[in-house]
Amino acid sequence: MSIDVADIAAKMLEAFKGQLTKKWPEVKVYAETEARKLAETLVMIEKLKLAGEITDEQAKLQLQIQKNACRTVFLAIEGLGIIAVEQAINAALGVLKDAINTALKFPLI
């Protein structure tokens, strides 16, 4: 199973929108970019993991790095608190949990 960037970015974007509804007009552009970056990171992890070039722990660290970057971008937006940002990121990754973990054959998310 191959992870599709456009498909998972769209799913994460909808999850971001669902969590950040009140600030959506202000965060939409940022959310689109961050959803795409998270999706690209997941595709990179899949390729590296399936090629045997990274361990499960390295894959988890790669995802954590991108989550931290996403968190930083959202926290820079005035009025967004850490709890809202964490809920948005968790929701975005949560909609993909089963598909990603199945594709990677280990629990990344």
Contact map, one row per residue, 1 for C-alpha under 8 A:
1110000000000000000000000000000000000000000000000000000000000000000000000000000000000000000000000000001000000
1111000000000000000000000000000000000000000001000000000000000000000000000000000000000000000000000000001000000
1111100100000000000000000000000000000000011001000000000000000000000000000000000000000000000000000001001000000
0111111100000000000000000000000000000010001000000000000000000000000000000000000000000000000000000000000000000
0011111110000000000000000000000000010011001000000000000000000000000000000000000000000000000000000000000000000
0001111111000000000000000000000000010010000000000000000000000000000000000000000000000000000000000000000000000
0001111111100000000000000000000000000000000000000000000000000000000000000000000000000000000000000000000000000
0011111111110000000000000000000000000010000000000000000000000000000000000000000000000000000000010000000000000
0000111111111000000000000000000100110110000000000000000000000000000000000000000000000000000000000000000000000
0000011111111100000000000000000000100000000000000000000000000000000000000000000000000000000000000000000000000
0000001111111110000000000000000000000000000000000000000000000000000000000000000000000000000100110000000000000
0000000111111111000000000000000000100000000000000000000000000000000000000000000000000000001110110000000000000
0000000011111111100000000000001100100000000000000000000000000000000000000000000000000000000100000000000000000
0000000001111111110000000000000000000000000000000000000000000000000000000000000000000000000100000000000000000
0000000000111111111000000000000000000000000000000000000000000000000000000000000000000001001100100000000000000
0000000000011111111100000000001000000000000000000000000000000000000000000000000000000001101100000000000000000
0000000000001111111110010001000000000000000000000000000000000000000000000000000000000000000000000000000000000
0000000000000111111110000000000000000000000000000000000000000000000000000000000000000001000000000000000000000
0000000000000011111110000000000000000000000000000000000000000000000000000000000000010011001000000000000000000
0000000000000001111111110010000000000000000000000000000000000000000000000000000000010001000000000000000000000
0000000000000000111111110000000000000000000000000000000000000000000000000000000000000000000000000000000000000
0000000000000000000111110000000000000000000000000000000000000000000000000000000000000000000000000000000000000
0000000000000000000111111110000000000000000000000000000000000000000000000000000100000000000000000000000000000
0000000000000000100111111111000000000000000000000000000000000000000000000000000000000000000000000000000000000
0000000000000000000000111111000000000000000000000000000000000000000000000000000000000000000000000000000000000
0000000000000000000000111111100000000000000000000000000000000000000000000000100000000000000000000000000000000
0000000000000000000100111111111000000000000000000000000000000000000000000100100000000000000000000000000000000
0000000000000000100000011111111100000000000000000000000000000000000000000000000000000000000000000000000000000
0000000000000000000000000111111110000000000000000000000000000000000000000000000000000000000000000000000000000
0000000000000000000000000011111111000000000000000000000000000000000000001100000000000000000000000000000000000
0000000000001001000000000011111111100000000000000000000000000000000000000000000000000000000000000000000000000
0000000010001000000000000001111111110000000000000000000000000000000000000000000000000000000000000000000000000
0000000000000000000000000000111111111000000000000000000000000000000000000000000000000000000000000000000000000
0000000000000000000000000000011111111100000000000000000000000000000001000000000000000000000000000000000000000
0000000011011000000000000000001111111110000000000000000000000000000000000000000000000000000000000000000000000
0000110010000000000000000000000111111111000000000000000000000000000000000000000000000000000000000000000000000
0000000000000000000000000000000011111111100000000000000000000000010000000000000000000000000000000000000000000
0000000010000000000000000000000001111111110000000000000000000010011001000000000000000000000000000000000000000
0001110110000000000000000000000000111111111000000000000000000000000000000000000000000000000000000000000000000
0000100000000000000000000000000000011111111100000000000000000000000000000000000000000000000000000000000000000
0000000000000000000000000000000000001111111110000000000000000110010000000000000000000000000000000000000000000
0010000000000000000000000000000000000111111111000000000000000010000000000000000000000000000000000001000000000
0011100000000000000000000000000000000011111111100000000000000000000000000000000000000000000000000000000000000
0000000000000000000000000000000000000001111111110000000000000000000000000000000000000000000000000000000000000
0000000000000000000000000000000000000000111111111000000000100110000000000000000000000000000000000000000000000
0110000000000000000000000000000000000000011111111100000000000000000000000000000000000000000000000000001100000
0000000000000000000000000000000000000000001111111110000000000000000000000000000000000000000000000000000000000
0000000000000000000000000000000000000000000111111111110000000000000000000000000000000000000000000000000000000
0000000000000000000000000000000000000000000011111111111100100000000000000000000000000000000000000000000100000
0000000000000000000000000000000000000000000001111111100000000000000000000000000000000000000000000000000100000
0000000000000000000000000000000000000000000000111111110000000000000000000000000000000000000000000000000000000
0000000000000000000000000000000000000000000000011111111000000000000000000000000000000000000000000000000000000
0000000000000000000000000000000000000000000000011111111000000000000000000000000000000000000000000000000000000
0000000000000000000000000000000000000000000000011011111111100000000000000000000000000000000000000000000000000
0000000000000000000000000000000000000000000000001001111111100000000000000000000000000000000000000000000000000
0000000000000000000000000000000000000000000000001000011111110000000000000000000000000000000000000000000001010
0000000000000000000000000000000000000000000000000000011111111000000000000000000000000000000000000000000000000
0000000000000000000000000000000000000000000000000000011111111100000000000000000000000000000000000000000000000
0000000000000000000000000000000000000000000010001000011111111110000000000000000000000000000000000000000000010
0000000000000000000000000000000000000000000000000000000111111111000000000000000000000000000000000000000000010
0000000000000000000000000000000000000000000000000000000011111111100000000000000000000000000000000000000000000
0000000000000000000000000000000000000000100010000000000001111111110000000000000000000000000000000000000000000
0000000000000000000000000000000000000100110010000000000000111111111000000000000000000000000000000000000000000
0000000000000000000000000000000000000000000000000000000000011111111100000000000000000000000000000000000000000
0000000000000000000000000000000000000000000000000000000000001111111110000000000000000000000000000000000000000
0000000000000000000000000000000000001100100000000000000000000111111111000000000000000000000000000000000000000
0000000000000000000000000000000000000100000000000000000000000011111111100000000000000000100000000000000000000
0000000000000000000000000000000000000000000000000000000000000001111111110000000000000000000000000000000000000
0000000000000000000000000000000000000000000000000000000000000000111111111000000000000000000000000000000000000
0000000000000000000000000000000001000100000000000000000000000000011111111100000000000000100000000000000000000
0000000000000000000000000000000000000000000000000000000000000000001111111110000000001100100000000000000000000
0000000000000000000000000000000000000000000000000000000000000000000111111111000000000000000000000000000000000
0000000000000000000000000000010000000000000000000000000000000000000011111111100000000000000000000000000000000
0000000000000000000000000010010000000000000000000000000000000000000001111111100100001000000000000000000000000
0000000000000000000000000000000000000000000000000000000000000000000000111111110111001000000000000000000000000
0000000000000000000000000000000000000000000000000000000000000000000000011111110100000000000000000000000000000
0000000000000000000000000110000000000000000000000000000000000000000000001111111100000000000000000000000000000
0000000000000000000000000000000000000000000000000000000000000000000000000011111100000000000000000000000000000
0000000000000000000000000000000000000000000000000000000000000000000000000000111110000000000000000000000000000
0000000000000000000000100000000000000000000000000000000000000000000000000111111111011000000000000000000000000
0000000000000000000000000000000000000000000000000000000000000000000000000010001111111000000000000000000000000
0000000000000000000000000000000000000000000000000000000000000000000000000010000111111100000000000000000000000
0000000000000000000000000000000000000000000000000000000000000000000000000000000011111110000000000000000000000
0000000000000000001100000000000000000000000000000000000000000000000000000000000111111111000000000000000000000
0000000000000000000000000000000000000000000000000000000000000000000000100110000111111111100000000000000000000
0000000000000000000000000000000000000000000000000000000000000000000000100000000001111111110000000000000000000
0000000000000000001000000000000000000000000000000000000000000000000000000000000000111111111000000000000000000
0000000000000011011100000000000000000000000000000000000000000000000000000000000000011111111100000000000000000
0000000000000001000000000000000000000000000000000000000000000000001001100000000000001111111110000000000000000
0000000000000000000000000000000000000000000000000000000000000000000000000000000000000111111111000000000000000
0000000000010011001000000000000000000000000000000000000000000000000000000000000000000011111111100000000000000
0000000000111111000000000000000000000000000000000000000000000000000000000000000000000001111111110000000000000
0000000000010000000000000000000000000000000000000000000000000000000000000000000000000000111111111000000000001
0000000000000000000000000000000000000000000000000000000000000000000000000000000000000000011111111000000000001
0000000000110010000000000000000000000000000000000000000000000000000000000000000000000000001111111100000000000
0000000100110000000000000000000000000000000000000000000000000000000000000000000000000000000111111111000000000
0000000000000000000000000000000000000000000000000000000000000000000000000000000000000000000011111111100000001
0000000000000000000000000000000000000000000000000000000000000000000000000000000000000000000000111111110000000
0000000000000000000000000000000000000000000000000000000000000000000000000000000000000000000000011111111000000
0010000000000000000000000000000000000000010000000000000000000000000000000000000000000000000000011111111100011
0000000000000000000000000000000000000000000000000000000000000000000000000000000000000000000000001111111111111
0000000000000000000000000000000000000000000000000000000000000000000000000000000000000000000000000111111111100
1110000000000000000000000000000000000000000001000000000000000000000000000000000000000000000000000011111110000
0000000000000000000000000000000000000000000001001100000000000000000000000000000000000000000000000001111111110
0000000000000000000000000000000000000000000000000000000000000000000000000000000000000000000000000000111111100
0000000000000000000000000000000000000000000000000000000100000000000000000000000000000000000000000000110111110
0000000000000000000000000000000000000000000000000000000000000000000000000000000000000000000000000000110111111
0000000000000000000000000000000000000000000000000000000100110000000000000000000000000000000000000001100101111
0000000000000000000000000000000000000000000000000000000000000000000000000000000000000000000011001001100000111
